[in-house]
Amino acid sequence: MAATLISAVPAFVSPEEHRNIVGSTPVSFTDIPPVLRHKEEPVSVTFEPTLDGFSEEDAKEGVLYVLESVLVFMSKTGKGFQIEYPSITLHAVSRGDTPPSIYCQLDESFAKTMSMLVDSEQPKTNGHINETADENTEEDEDEGEENEEPEDMDMRVLNIIPSRVESLDPIFEALSLCAALHPDPPGSDDEDEGLDDAFIDAPDGTFEQFTGTEEEELSEVGRAALAHLESIIYDPFEKKEGSEESENTSKNENVADTKDAKDDKEA
C-alpha cells in the first residue's frame, strides 16, 4: 500500500533547528531528521477505497505533518499513516467539493514495486543462498498471485480536509515543495520513451526530400501570392541604389549646364 500504518510520528526538526544543525557542521548529514514544512490541526481524512486497518473513527480527527521525507497523519486515536511522496502522483486544491480539501491520487503500484525489489534480495549464508528462505519466497509469491488485487486498485484517492479553509493553500505549497525533493526516477515516463523510440526506429526513406525547382514547389496561386508579396515589400537597399543613380544623373546634368554656361561666356 502507498500508505503505511504507524503508531508514532517520525522524528523531525523545524527549519530553524535544521539551519543550526547544518551550521554546526555535523558528523553525518544523513542523520539529520527531516524538516517539518507544515503542521495542521485539526484535520480529517478520507480514503477511496478505504484503507485496511484504518477506520472512519481513526480518520475523523488528527494532525497533519508535511515532512520533507514523508506525509504523515496522526489520529487522536493513536493510529496514523505515512506516505512517501513518489506515491503521490497528483495533489490539488479542491474547492468545489463540500467540504473543500486537498485532493491526492496515490499510486499503489509504486509501493508494490518497492516491495518486490526488497523481496528480490534473497538472503545468503556464507555466500550460499538460503534454500529455506527461497522456498518461503516462492510460497509467498503463490499466495500473492491468489490474493492479487484487480488493476483498478492500483490507484487510491486521499482527501485531506482541514478545519480552516484558509489552510488549503499553505498545505498545498508545502506538499509541492516536498514533492519536488523527490523527483521521479529517470526513465519512468513510458510515454515519452515510446515517442522517442518511434522517431529513432523510423525506417529510412520515410520522409521524402523535395528536389524540384521553386516553380514546381509552388502552385499557381502560391506563385501569384509570392509575386504580390515581393511587390509590396519595402527594400531599403534597392531604393538607395535608385537614389544614387538619380543623384549621379543630376550631378552630370549640373556639370553639363555649368560647362555650357562657361563656353557661352567665353564666346
Secondary structure, 3 states (H helix, E strand, C coil): CCEEEECCCCCCECHHHHHHHHHCCCCCHHHCCCEEEEEEEEEEEEEECCCCCCCHHHHHCEEEEEECCEEEEEECCCCEEEEEHHHEEEEEEECCCCCCEEEEEEEHHHHHHHHHHHHCCCCEECCEECHHHHHHHHHHHHHHHHCCCCHHHHEEEEEEEECCHHHHHHHHHHHHHHHHCCCCCCCCCHHHHHHHHHHHCCCCCCCCCCCCCHHHHCCHHHHHHHHHHHHHCCCHHHHHHHHHHHHHHHHHHHHHHHHHHHHHHHC
